[in-house]
Amino acid sequence: MPLLHIVILAIVQGISEFLPISSSGHLILTHHLLGNSGNMWDETLTMDIAVHVGTLAAIILYCRKDIIAMLQGCLRVATGQTKDVREVKLVGFLLVGSIPVLALGLVLHLLEPAWARSLPVAAWSLIIFGIALGLADRFMPTTRTVETLGFKDAVLIGLAQMLALIPGTSRSGITMTAARALGFSRLEAARFSFLLATISISAAGAIGILDLLANPNAAMLFDVAVGVIVAFLAALGAVHFLMKWLTSHSFLPFVIYRVLLGIVLLVLIHNGVLA
């Protein structure tokens, strides 16, 4: 894959992974525009996973305080210093919220269904789930924090996250939508979504690494390294922007962008401009 294509993909992934606009939908569109859509389940998929690893590094850095607190809580429980730690419960809720999407994601990785990389599906998902985010953000209260999260909340958000495997849905978007529907504030919805991302992206990255180890390629390893670094920088900037934006603004601009992009894509597809 040309180096310029790798850089473009990494920037697209880094910006769109944590903004509620669908990284998968943007990657599929970018592949089509760059002419990489012919072999979507080999080189391009490996590169998609590589840039996801870059975004994982960015979110670990951004959420390091929460992650360190959870690790310390687990250590205190493991060493018998205490039996009830809030951070340990949060780890449990993150696992509960991640199991559904990890199980379904593994099945889809093995089956490699065509619709999982479909541009028309991504276009419709951008519109439908964008509207869902707008409704949840407009009409639901903004009073709850991650500290009030319960088992039922984790299950519901986890089930919603399964929808992220539909291209164009947006993993961050659907988890933020579910959290907002449950009454979490915008910042707290984004915070829990980011923490969930550490698990789901780690799993995707592990699959990509196994694929690379099974078919080692020095040139591909260089491409992956470039993708990881560029995606890391782009994602870190996007996360800082989103959290600053949500301190005083709503998700409305992202909703409008999603709906307009989806409509434009459907028009282009209908007129044969995009295959």
C-alpha positions in Angstrom: 0.0 0.0 0.0 1.5 3.4 -0.9 2.9 5.4 2.0 0.5 8.4 1.3 -2.5 6.1 1.5 -1.3 4.7 4.9 -0.9 8.3 6.3 -4.3 9.3 5.1 -5.9 6.1 6.5 -4.2 6.7 9.9 -5.3 10.3 10.1 -8.9 9.4 9.2 -8.9 6.6 11.8 -7.3 8.7 14.5 -9.8 11.5 14.1 -12.9 9.4 13.6 -12.4 6.6 16.2 -13.3 8.6 19.3 -15.6 11.2 17.6 -19.1 9.7 17.3 -18.9 9.7 13.5 -17.9 6.1 12.7 -14.3 5.2 12.0 -15.3 2.1 10.1 -17.6 4.0 7.8 -14.9 6.6 7.1 -12.2 3.9 6.6 -14.5 2.0 4.1 -15.1 5.3 2.2 -11.4 6.2 2.3 -10.5 2.8 0.9 -13.0 3.3 -2.0 -11.7 6.8 -2.7 -8.1 5.6 -2.7 -8.8 2.5 -4.8 -8.0 0.0 -2.1 -11.4 -1.7 -2.1 -10.4 -4.7 -4.2 -8.9 -6.9 -1.5 -10.7 -5.7 1.6 -10.1 -8.6 3.9 -6.3 -8.9 3.5 -3.9 -6.0 3.4 -6.5 -3.3 3.9 -8.0 -5.0 6.9 -4.6 -5.5 8.5 -3.8 -1.8 8.0 -7.2 -0.9 9.5 -6.4 -2.9 12.6 -2.9 -1.3 12.8 -4.3 2.2 12.9 -6.7 1.0 15.6 -3.7 0.1 17.7 -2.4 3.6 17.3 -5.7 5.0 18.6 -5.5 2.4 21.5 -2.2 3.9 22.6 -3.7 7.4 22.5 -6.7 6.5 24.6 -4.5 4.6 27.2 -2.4 7.7 27.5 -5.5 10.0 27.8 -7.3 7.8 30.3 -4.1 6.8 32.2 -5.4 8.1 35.6 -8.6 6.0 35.4 -6.6 3.0 34.2 -3.9 3.3 36.9 -6.7 3.7 39.6 -8.3 0.5 38.3 -5.1 -1.4 38.3 -4.3 -0.2 41.9 -7.7 -1.2 43.0 -7.4 -4.7 41.6 -4.0 -5.0 43.3 -5.4 -4.0 46.7 -8.2 -6.6 46.3 -5.8 -9.3 45.1 -3.5 -8.7 48.1 -6.3 -8.8 50.6 -6.0 -5.2 51.6 -9.7 -4.6 51.0 -12.8 -6.5 49.7 -14.8 -3.7 48.1 -13.2 -1.2 45.8 -15.1 1.0 43.4 -12.4 0.7 40.7 -12.6 -3.1 40.7 -16.4 -2.9 40.1 -15.7 -0.6 37.2 -13.3 -3.1 35.7 -16.0 -5.7 36.0 -18.5 -3.4 34.3 -16.1 -2.8 31.5 -15.7 -6.5 31.0 -19.5 -7.1 31.1 -19.9 -4.3 28.5 -17.2 -5.8 26.3 -18.0 -9.5 26.2 -21.0 -9.2 23.7 -19.1 -7.2 21.1 -15.9 -9.4 21.5 -17.9 -12.6 20.9 -19.8 -11.3 17.9 -16.6 -9.6 16.5 -14.8 -12.9 16.6 -17.6 -14.6 14.7 -17.6 -11.9 12.0 -13.8 -12.1 11.8 -14.0 -15.8 11.0 -16.9 -15.4 8.6 -15.7 -12.2 6.8 -19.2 -11.2 5.6 -19.4 -8.8 2.7 -21.9 -6.5 4.4 -19.3 -5.8 7.2 -17.3 -3.7 4.6 -20.3 -2.4 2.7 -20.4 1.3 1.8 -24.3 1.4 1.4 -24.7 -0.2 4.8 -22.3 2.3 6.3 -24.2 5.2 4.7 -27.6 4.1 6.2 -26.0 3.4 9.5 -24.5 6.9 9.6 -28.0 8.4 9.2 -30.0 6.0 11.5 -27.6 5.9 14.4 -26.7 9.6 14.0 -30.4 10.4 14.5 -30.5 8.1 17.5 -27.6 9.9 19.1 -29.3 13.3 18.5 -32.5 12.1 20.1 -30.8 10.7 23.2 -28.7 13.8 23.6 -31.6 16.1 23.2 -34.2 14.6 25.4 -32.4 12.6 28.1 -31.1 14.1 31.4 -27.4 14.7 32.0 -27.0 14.0 35.7 -25.3 10.7 36.1 -21.6 9.9 36.3 -19.5 6.8 35.8 -19.4 6.4 39.6 -23.1 5.6 39.5 -22.8 2.9 36.9 -24.5 -0.4 37.7 -24.6 -3.9 36.3 -27.7 -3.2 34.3 -26.2 -0.1 32.8 -23.1 -2.1 31.7 -25.2 -4.8 30.1 -27.3 -2.4 28.2 -24.3 -0.4 26.9 -22.5 -3.6 26.1 -25.5 -4.9 24.0 -25.6 -1.5 22.2 -21.9 -1.8 21.5 -22.6 -4.9 19.4 -24.3 -2.6 16.9 -20.9 -1.0 16.3 -19.9 -4.0 14.2 -22.3 -2.7 11.6 -20.2 -0.3 9.5 -21.1 3.3 9.9 -22.6 2.8 13.4 -19.6 4.1 15.3 -18.4 2.3 18.4 -17.9 5.5 20.3 -21.2 6.9 18.9 -23.4 4.0 19.9 -21.9 3.6 23.4 -22.3 7.3 24.0 -25.9 7.1 22.7 -26.7 4.3 25.1 -25.0 6.1 28.0 -26.9 9.3 27.2 -30.1 7.4 27.0 -29.4 6.1 30.5 -29.0 9.7 31.8 -25.2 10.0 31.9 -23.7 13.4 31.2 -22.0 14.0 27.9 -18.5 14.0 29.4 -19.2 10.9 31.5 -20.8 9.1 28.5 -17.6 9.9 26.5 -15.4 8.8 29.5 -17.0 5.4 29.8 -17.0 4.9 26.0 -13.2 5.6 26.0 -12.6 3.1 28.7 -14.6 0.5 26.9 -12.5 1.2 23.8 -9.4 0.0 25.6 -10.8 -3.6 25.7 -12.4 -3.8 22.2 -9.5 -2.2 20.4 -7.0 -4.4 22.3 -8.8 -7.5 21.1 -8.8 -6.2 17.5 -5.2 -5.3 17.7 -4.3 -8.8 19.1 -6.0 -10.4 16.1 -4.0 -8.1 13.7 -0.8 -9.0 15.4 -1.5 -12.7 15.2 -2.2 -12.3 11.5 1.1 -10.5 11.0 3.0 -13.2 12.9 1.4 -15.9 10.8 2.4 -14.1 7.6 5.5 -12.0 8.5 6.4 -9.3 6.0 9.1 -6.8 6.6 7.6 -4.2 4.2 4.2 -4.6 5.9 5.7 -4.2 9.3 7.1 -0.8 8.3 3.7 0.2 6.9 2.0 -0.9 10.2 4.5 1.1 12.2 3.8 4.3 10.2 0.1 3.7 10.6 0.3 3.2 14.3 2.3 6.4 14.9 0.2 8.7 12.7 -3.1 7.3 14.1 -1.8 7.8 17.7 -1.1 11.5 17.1 -4.4 12.1 15.3 -6.4 10.3 17.9 -4.8 12.1 20.8 -5.7 15.4 19.2 -9.3 14.3 18.5 -9.9 13.1 22.1 -8.7 16.3 23.6 -10.9 18.3 21.2 -14.0 16.2 21.9 -13.7 16.4 25.7 -13.2 20.1 25.6 -16.1 20.5 23.2 -18.5 18.5 25.4 -17.8 20.7 28.4 -20.1 23.3 27.0 -21.6 21.9 23.8 -23.9 19.1 22.6 -23.4 16.3 20.1 -25.6 18.1 17.5 -22.8 19.0 15.1 -21.7 15.4 14.9 -25.3 14.3 14.3 -25.7 16.8 11.5 -22.4 15.7 9.9 -23.4 12.0 10.1 -26.8 12.5 8.5 -25.5 14.8 5.7 -22.6 12.4 4.9 -24.9 9.5 4.8 -27.3 11.2 2.4 -24.4 12.3 0.2 -23.0 8.8 0.1 -26.4 7.3 -0.8 -26.9 9.8 -3.6 -23.4 9.0 -5.0 -24.0 5.3 -4.8 -27.4 5.6 -6.4 -25.9 7.6 -9.3 -23.0 5.1 -9.7 -20.3 7.6 -8.7 -19.3 5.2 -5.9 -19.4 1.5 -6.5 
